[in-house]
Amino acid sequence: MRLVVIGVNHKTAPVALRERLAFVGDDVTIALEQLEVFTDGSVIVSTCNRTEIYALVPQLSASQTPNNGALGNDSIASTNVSSSSINAHILQIKTWLANFKQVPLNDIDAYLYVHRDTHALTHWLRVAAGLDSMILGEPQILGQIKRAVHLAQDEKALSNQLGWIVDQVFAAAKRVRNETQVGAQAVSLGFAAAKLVTQIFDDLPSRTLLVVAAGEMNRLVATHIAGLGVGRIIICNRNPERAEALAAELRHSNRSVEVRSLQDLPQVLAEADVVSSCSGSMDLLIDKTMTMQALKRRRYRPILMIDLAVPRDIDSTISRIDDVYLYSVDDLQHVIAGNIEQRRQAAVDAELLVSQLVVEMERSFQVKQVGKDIQRYRMSTHTQVDKLLHESIAKLEQGEASAEDVITELSRRLTQTLTHAPSKLMRKAAREGDSELLEFVVSGLHDAYRKR
């Protein structure tokens, strides 16, 4: 398949080195342009905890070896590239990476990992399916890979063959996520909170989210819940500048986002269907009396309250009130712990499915590739036959021999031409003791002649 993956080991590489080897901004565009010179297509995936180059190395015959300049495709090269040739290409990509990042190769080589062919395909599918992520089964990586692929397409760095592999990987990753439970359960606070919202409410565009305090944890939770499509968001915060910054992040399409003072909390609480609070205050911000008043004004429509603060922002006794669903950070962490274990169990099924899908993809690739090989073989044979035919016609026109002699000679040379390749293959199979291949070729030829 000639697919290789070269990545930075983020578990062992020092932070400074990981940051230096990451691709940011215009780095990716320039890198893809340079890689195009000596690969048959490439994709660069660079995230906060992943830096990887996916590339197809050029298809070379055993007599060819890579050099430091441009490497072209040999149209009649064998599909089986020698191990030494692939290793030479891998070294070339490593050397390019070191030069591109202006770091000596000896300083980074120990922190690089390499996968090739089946292992490379398996790795790519595991990454796309979330099986190689810090959070098992997380879906964000698939979107990140898709963005990397789109950039490679825009830069004309995605060859037809690599594009075909990418399509297979995406389709297979979708099957892994649909046919196993590896990504079904919430394993982050934001994801868990969003899951609660969908379990309690429908018609989300008509719902209002109240964000109490604009700290980092609340920002993550608010982003997840906002992503569900809630129609209105109210942010109550002591610091108006911080609240406005969060409001700018959450404003999308026609969604209404308002910033209010923390002193307005008793009034706006009645407008909220979902409340997420994480203030860091030493005092309760929402007590039982405030909640009862809000419920009365809401005509006792349900409220989901998520208290992420330690100590609590919301009075725990509120959980006894009808029409209020109160969850603390401990409740969510307990749910997450159970879900992580379920994901680990589901990962066993997912890994098995990945192995099966990789076999299917490789078979599809072989069928696709052999079609091209057959086409090249037929074109080569057609060229040789045309040459013999033109030589025979010339002899007839020049009267060098009788028509019978020319036809007899043409028949003999055509027979040699058409039987040369299978005869060579049978001799090779016999020399190497490959009786299975020898029997397959011989029986196949006999069957072909019988049908004729």
C-alpha positions as semicolon CSV with decimal commas, in nm:
position;residue;x (nm);y (nm);z (nm)
1;M;0,000;0,000;0,000
2;R;0,307;0,228;0,051
3;L;0,132;0,424;0,330
4;V;0,355;0,550;0,611
5;V;0,281;0,745;0,928
6;I;0,550;0,941;1,108
7;G;0,450;1,103;1,435
8;V;0,587;1,266;1,747
9;N;0,555;1,056;2,063
10;H;0,378;1,302;2,293
11;K;0,419;1,069;2,591
12;T;0,800;1,074;2,585
13;A;0,896;1,390;2,395
14;P;0,971;1,695;2,615
15;V;0,707;1,968;2,602
16;A;0,948;2,217;2,443
17;L;1,030;1,972;2,164
18;R;0,663;1,886;2,105
19;E;0,583;2,254;2,070
20;R;0,872;2,304;1,830
21;L;0,764;2,014;1,606
22;A;0,398;2,119;1,593
23;F;0,259;2,262;1,268
24;V;0,076;2,591;1,316
25;G;-0,048;2,863;1,083
26;D;0,122;2,871;0,744
27;D;0,355;2,587;0,848
28;V;0,110;2,326;0,720
29;T;0,064;2,488;0,378
30;I;0,439;2,525;0,322
31;A;0,508;2,172;0,451
32;L;0,249;2,012;0,223
33;E;0,398;2,193;-0,075
34;Q;0,747;2,065;0,009
35;L;0,631;1,709;0,080
36;E;0,462;1,697;-0,259
37;V;0,808;1,691;-0,423
38;F;0,901;1,349;-0,284
39;T;0,573;1,181;-0,184
40;D;0,263;1,064;-0,370
41;G;0,037;1,268;-0,143
42;S;0,039;1,371;0,222
43;V;-0,180;1,486;0,509
44;I;-0,053;1,661;0,823
45;V;-0,253;1,628;1,145
46;S;-0,135;1,866;1,416
47;T;-0,340;1,913;1,735
48;C;-0,267;2,003;2,097
49;N;-0,149;1,646;2,166
50;R;-0,079;1,499;1,821
51;T;0,164;1,573;1,538
52;E;0,157;1,322;1,254
53;I;0,248;1,305;0,884
54;Y;0,050;1,059;0,671
55;A;0,213;1,002;0,332
56;L;0,223;0,767;0,037
57;V;0,581;0,697;-0,066
58;P;0,653;0,673;-0,440
59;Q;0,625;0,334;-0,606
60;L;0,971;0,224;-0,714
61;S;1,117;-0,088;-0,866
62;A;1,372;-0,277;-0,663
63;S;1,656;-0,128;-0,869
64;Q;1,555;0,228;-0,782
65;T;1,640;0,408;-0,459
66;P;1,527;0,745;-0,329
67;N;1,758;1,044;-0,343
68;N;1,749;1,390;-0,194
69;G;1,583;1,543;-0,497
70;A;1,242;1,497;-0,652
71;L;1,115;1,140;-0,673
72;G;0,883;1,053;-0,956
73;N;0,656;0,751;-1,015
74;D;0,776;0,465;-1,229
75;S;0,469;0,372;-1,434
76;I;0,580;0,012;-1,483
77;A;0,724;-0,040;-1,134
78;S;0,637;-0,345;-0,934
79;T;0,360;-0,296;-0,679
80;N;0,580;-0,461;-0,417
81;V;0,822;-0,195;-0,302
82;S;1,128;-0,334;-0,129
83;S;1,162;-0,280;0,241
84;S;1,490;-0,094;0,190
85;S;1,324;0,151;-0,051
86;I;1,042;0,231;0,195
87;N;1,292;0,271;0,477
88;A;1,489;0,513;0,261
89;H;1,173;0,717;0,199
90;I;1,095;0,718;0,571
91;L;1,445;0,847;0,644
92;Q;1,394;1,115;0,379
93;I;1,071;1,236;0,544
94;K;1,237;1,236;0,887
95;T;1,530;1,433;0,750
96;W;1,293;1,678;0,584
97;L;1,102;1,723;0,913
98;A;1,424;1,794;1,102
99;N;1,536;2,047;0,841
100;F;1,190;2,208;0,820
101;K;1,178;2,256;1,197
102;Q;1,550;2,341;1,214
103;V;1,625;2,071;1,468
104;P;1,903;1,809;1,428
105;L;1,758;1,471;1,334
106;N;1,959;1,305;1,609
107;D;1,776;1,522;1,864
108;I;1,428;1,414;1,752
109;D;1,466;1,064;1,606
110;A;1,424;0,891;1,943
111;Y;1,090;1,068;1,990
112;L;0,946;0,976;1,650
113;Y;0,735;0,667;1,579
114;V;0,678;0,512;1,239
115;H;0,401;0,290;1,104
116;R;0,390;0,148;0,753
117;D;0,144;-0,035;0,528
118;T;-0,103;-0,242;0,735
119;H;0,018;-0,093;1,064
120;A;-0,012;0,258;0,920
121;L;-0,367;0,191;0,799
122;T;-0,462;0,038;1,135
123;H;-0,315;0,336;1,321
124;W;-0,502;0,588;1,106
125;L;-0,832;0,409;1,159
126;R;-0,773;0,381;1,537
127;V;-0,698;0,754;1,553
128;A;-1,006;0,847;1,346
129;A;-1,228;0,624;1,562
130;G;-1,099;0,783;1,886
131;L;-0,922;0,467;2,005
132;D;-0,582;0,637;2,023
133;S;-0,698;0,954;2,202
134;M;-0,625;1,073;2,555
135;I;-1,001;1,050;2,613
136;L;-1,104;0,713;2,474
137;G;-1,366;0,744;2,202
138;E;-1,367;1,127;2,186
139;P;-1,518;1,248;1,857
140;Q;-1,319;1,571;1,809
141;I;-1,020;1,400;1,646
142;L;-1,227;1,286;1,348
143;G;-1,324;1,647;1,278
144;Q;-0,960;1,752;1,313
145;I;-0,851;1,487;1,063
146;K;-1,123;1,599;0,820
147;R;-1,000;1,957;0,843
148;A;-0,643;1,838;0,777
149;V;-0,764;1,643;0,473
150;H;-0,957;1,941;0,337
151;L;-0,644;2,155;0,370
152;A;-0,441;1,891;0,185
153;Q;-0,707;1,893;-0,090
154;D;-0,694;2,272;-0,113
155;E;-0,315;2,257;-0,149
156;K;-0,338;1,981;-0,416
157;A;-0,140;1,753;-0,179
158;L;-0,402;1,477;-0,172
159;S;-0,340;1,234;-0,458
160;N;-0,622;1,020;-0,597
161;Q;-0,480;0,711;-0,429
162;L;-0,436;0,878;-0,089
163;G;-0,781;1,031;-0,129
164;W;-0,925;0,683;-0,182
165;I;-0,754;0,562;0,138
166;V;-0,890;0,863;0,329
167;D;-1,245;0,786;0,212
168;Q;-1,205;0,426;0,331
169;V;-1,072;0,540;0,670
170;F;-1,361;0,783;0,724
171;A;-1,621;0,522;0,626
172;A;-1,459;0,262;0,852
173;A;-1,435;0,506;1,147
174;K;-1,805;0,580;1,109
175;R;-1,881;0,207;1,127
176;V;-1,670;0,168;1,443
177;R;-1,859;0,450;1,615
178;N;-2,201;0,330;1,492
179;E;-2,153;-0,041;1,557
180;T;-1,981;-0,021;1,898
181;Q;-2,041;0,180;2,216
182;V;-1,689;0,324;2,227
183;G;-1,810;0,683;2,192
184;A;-2,163;0,653;2,325
185;Q;-2,113;0,764;2,685
186;A;-2,014;1,105;2,822
187;V;-1,659;1,115;2,964
188;S;-1,606;1,490;3,016
189;L;-1,792;1,737;3,236
190;G;-1,908;1,936;2,935
191;F;-2,024;1,630;2,746
192;A;-2,195;1,486;3,056
193;A;-2,377;1,814;3,124
194;A;-2,492;1,837;2,761
195;K;-2,616;1,478;2,779
196;L;-2,829;1,567;3,083
197;V;-2,988;1,856;2,892
198;T;-3,091;1,631;2,603
199;Q;-3,235;1,373;2,845
200;I;-3,458;1,630;3,019
201;F;-3,551;1,879;2,745
202;D;-3,653;1,873;2,383
203;D;-3,722;2,168;2,154
204;L;-3,383;2,315;2,249
205;P;-3,409;2,630;2,032
206;S;-3,685;2,748;2,265
207;R;-3,477;2,687;2,582
208;T;-3,266;2,933;2,783
209;L;-2,928;2,858;2,938
210;L;-2,814;3,061;3,240
211;V;-2,437;3,064;3,295
212;V;-2,345;3,178;3,646
213;A;-1,977;3,289;3,643
214;A;-1,755;3,285;3,336
215;G;-1,462;3,072;3,456
216;E;-1,286;2,808;3,245
217;M;-1,486;2,506;3,363
218;N;-1,817;2,683;3,315
219;R;-1,699;2,801;2,973
220;L;-1,641;2,441;2,862
221;V;-1,980;2,327;2,991
222;A;-2,157;2,629;2,841
223;T;-1,989;2,565;2,505
224;H;-2,113;2,204;2,500
225;I;-2,468;2,300;2,597
226;A;-2,474;2,594;2,355
227;G;-2,364;2,354;2,084
228;L;-2,691;2,165;2,129
229;G;-2,872;2,462;1,976
230;V;-3,028;2,642;2,273
231;G;-3,192;2,962;2,154
232;R;-3,095;3,199;2,435
233;I;-2,804;3,234;2,679
234;I;-2,776;3,461;2,981
235;I;-2,437;3,515;3,148
236;C;-2,424;3,645;3,505
237;N;-2,077;3,739;3,620
238;R;-1,908;3,982;3,859
239;N;-1,650;4,081;3,596
240;P;-1,832;4,224;3,291
241;E;-1,524;4,205;3,066
242;R;-1,486;3,833;3,124
243;A;-1,858;3,782;3,068
244;E;-1,842;3,973;2,738
245;A;-1,548;3,758;2,624
246;L;-1,750;3,440;2,689
247;A;-2,054;3,595;2,520
248;A;-1,846;3,659;2,207
249;E;-1,748;3,290;2,198
250;L;-2,107;3,169;2,234
251;R;-2,276;3,397;1,980
252;H;-2,371;3,199;1,669
253;S;-2,636;3,246;1,401
254;N;-2,957;3,380;1,558
255;R;-2,877;3,279;1,916
256;S;-2,939;3,553;2,173
257;V;-2,659;3,601;2,429
258;E;-2,705;3,853;2,712
259;V;-2,468;3,968;2,984
260;R;-2,619;4,055;3,323
261;S;-2,483;4,150;3,661
262;L;-2,460;3,883;3,928
263;Q;-2,701;4,099;4,129
264;D;-2,968;4,024;3,866
265;L;-2,948;3,650;3,939
266;P;-3,280;3,630;4,135
267;Q;-3,467;3,789;3,843
268;V;-3,307;3,597;3,556
269;L;-3,326;3,260;3,734
270;A;-3,697;3,243;3,650
271;E;-3,611;3,274;3,279
272;A;-3,368;2,980;3,276
273;D;-3,446;2,622;3,178
274;V;-3,085;2,515;3,238
275;V;-2,847;2,665;3,496
276;S;-2,471;2,599;3,501
277;S;-2,289;2,755;3,797
278;C;-1,921;2,755;3,892
279;S;-1,826;3,077;4,069
280;G;-1,562;2,991;4,328
281;S;-1,762;3,189;4,584
282;M;-1,751;3,088;4,949
283;D;-2,125;3,164;4,981
284;L;-2,433;3,007;4,821
285;L;-2,549;3,199;4,516
286;I;-2,879;3,015;4,467
287;D;-3,078;2,915;4,775
288;K;-3,409;2,741;4,829
289;T;-3,615;3,061;4,866
290;M;-3,478;3,208;4,542
291;T;-3,551;2,884;4,359
292;M;-3,910;2,857;4,490
293;Q;-3,979;3,215;4,379
294;A;-3,833;3,144;4,035
295;L;-4,042;2,827;3,997
296;K;-4,356;3,014;4,088
297;R;-4,286;3,277;3,822
298;R;-4,214;2,997;3,573
299;R;-4,544;2,831;3,660
300;Y;-4,343;2,533;3,780
301;R;-4,185;2,445;3,449
302;P;-3,880;2,220;3,517
303;I;-3,530;2,358;3,575
304;L;-3,206;2,164;3,533
305;M;-2,935;2,297;3,769
306;I;-2,570;2,192;3,732
307;D;-2,347;2,296;4,023
308;L;-1,980;2,263;3,926
309;A;-1,850;2,470;4,218
310;V;-1,657;2,349;4,522
311;P;-1,778;2,468;4,768
312;R;-2,130;2,460;4,625
313;D;-2,298;2,756;4,457
314;I;-2,645;2,597;4,484
315;D;-2,812;2,483;4,807
316;S;-2,814;2,101;4,805
317;T;-3,161;2,090;4,967
318;I;-3,303;2,225;4,640
319;S;-3,278;1,870;4,504
320;R;-3,587;1,783;4,714
321;I;-3,803;2,036;4,530
322;D;-4,032;1,898;4,262
323;D;-3,957;2,020;3,910
324;V;-3,590;2,088;3,991
325;Y;-3,315;1,852;3,871
326;L;-2,996;1,932;4,063
327;Y;-2,659;1,770;3,980
328;S;-2,332;1,845;4,158
329;V;-1,981;1,805;4,017
330;D;-1,952;1,482;4,220
331;D;-2,267;1,347;4,054
332;L;-2,122;1,416;3,711
333;Q;-1,782;1,270;3,800
334;H;-1,952;0,953;3,921
335;V;-2,139;0,924;3,591
336;I;-1,819;0,988;3,397
337;A;-1,624;0,721;3,587
338;G;-1,887;0,460;3,504
339;N;-1,896;0,572;3,142
340;I;-1,518;0,551;3,106
341;E;-1,532;0,187;3,218
342;Q;-1,811;0,118;2,968
343;R;-1,599;0,275;2,694
344;R;-1,303;0,058;2,789
345;Q;-1,518;-0,252;2,758
346;A;-1,660;-0,128;2,427
347;A;-1,305;-0,062;2,304
348;V;-1,243;-0,438;2,293
349;D;-1,523;-0,475;2,038
350;A;-1,401;-0,166;1,855
351;E;-1,044;-0,298;1,825
352;L;-1,174;-0,627;1,683
353;L;-1,387;-0,440;1,429
354;V;-1,088;-0,223;1,334
355;S;-0,885;-0,536;1,254
356;Q;-1,166;-0,671;1,036
357;L;-1,213;-0,339;0,856
358;V;-0,841;-0,305;0,785
359;V;-0,845;-0,648;0,617
360;E;-1,145;-0,539;0,409
361;M;-0,975;-0,211;0,311
362;E;-0,654;-0,389;0,209
363;R;-0,847;-0,636;-0,004
364;S;-1,035;-0,351;-0,171
365;F;-0,705;-0,175;-0,230
366;Q;-0,552;-0,487;-0,384
367;V;-0,852;-0,531;-0,615
368;K;-0,828;-0,164;-0,714
369;Q;-0,452;-0,187;-0,763
370;V;-0,458;-0,513;-0,962
371;G;-0,700;-0,349;-1,205
372;K;-0,436;-0,087;-1,279
373;D;-0,166;-0,355;-1,306
374;I;-0,378;-0,553;-1,551
375;Q;-0,438;-0,240;-1,757
376;R;-0,063;-0,165;-1,767
377;Y;0,013;-0,526;-1,860
378;R;-0,243;-0,522;-2,141
379;M;-0,111;-0,191;-2,274
380;S;0,245;-0,324;-2,266
381;T;0,139;-0,646;-2,443
382;H;-0,065;-0,449;-2,696
383;T;0,240;-0,234;-2,774
384;Q;0,457;-0,541;-2,830
385;V;0,196;-0,709;-3,048
386;D;0,153;-0,391;-3,256
387;K;0,528;-0,378;-3,307
388;L;0,540;-0,740;-3,427
389;L;0,243;-0,686;-3,654
390;H;0,396;-0,377;-3,817
391;E;0,725;-0,562;-3,871
392;S;0,538;-0,849;-4,036
393;I;0,338;-0,613;-4,261
394;A;0,665;-0,442;-4,364
395;K;0,818;-0,775;-4,461
396;L;0,515;-0,859;-4,674
397;E;0,522;-0,519;-4,845
398;Q;0,893;-0,550;-4,918
399;G;0,856;-0,908;-5,043
400;E;1,128;-1,036;-4,810
401;A;0,943;-1,366;-4,751
402;S;0,629;-1,550;-4,851
403;A;0,303;-1,472;-4,674
404;E;0,304;-1,819;-4,518
405;D;0,654;-1,769;-4,372
406;V;0,567;-1,423;-4,237
407;I;0,248;-1,550;-4,073
408;T;0,429;-1,851;-3,926
409;E;0,703;-1,627;-3,783
410;L;0,443;-1,380;-3,646
411;S;0,255;-1,665;-3,478
412;R;0,574;-1,796;-3,317
413;R;0,679;-1,452;-3,188
414;L;0,328;-1,373;-3,061
415;T;0,327;-1,702;-2,870
416;Q;0,662;-1,617;-2,712
417;T;0,543;-1,269;-2,619
418;L;0,214;-1,379;-2,464
419;T;0,358;-1,678;-2,274
420;H;0,672;-1,506;-2,148
421;A;0,523;-1,350;-1,832
422;P;0,327;-1,657;-1,708
423;S;0,621;-1,887;-1,791
424;K;0,855;-1,663;-1,591
425;L;0,610;-1,664;-1,299
426;M;0,579;-2,046;-1,304
427;R;0,958;-2,090;-1,306
428;K;0,992;-1,846;-1,016
429;A;0,723;-2,029;-0,815
430;A;0,895;-2,363;-0,885
431;R;1,239;-2,231;-0,779
432;E;1,098;-2,089;-0,454
433;G;0,895;-2,400;-0,378
434;D;0,566;-2,210;-0,387
435;S;0,349;-2,502;-0,494
436;E;0,026;-2,318;-0,416
437;L;0,111;-2,031;-0,653
438;L;0,239;-2,271;-0,918
439;E;-0,080;-2,478;-0,908
440;F;-0,293;-2,162;-0,919
441;V;-0,115;-2,025;-1,227
442;V;-0,109;-2,357;-1,413
443;S;-0,476;-2,438;-1,346
444;G;-0,574;-2,081;-1,433
445;L;-0,398;-2,097;-1,770
446;H;-0,545;-2,439;-1,851
447;D;-0,895;-2,313;-1,767
448;A;-0,842;-2,008;-1,987
449;Y;-0,733;-2,222;-2,284
450;R;-1,026;-2,464;-2,240
451;K;-1,275;-2,174;-2,249
452;R;-1,119;-2,051;-2,571
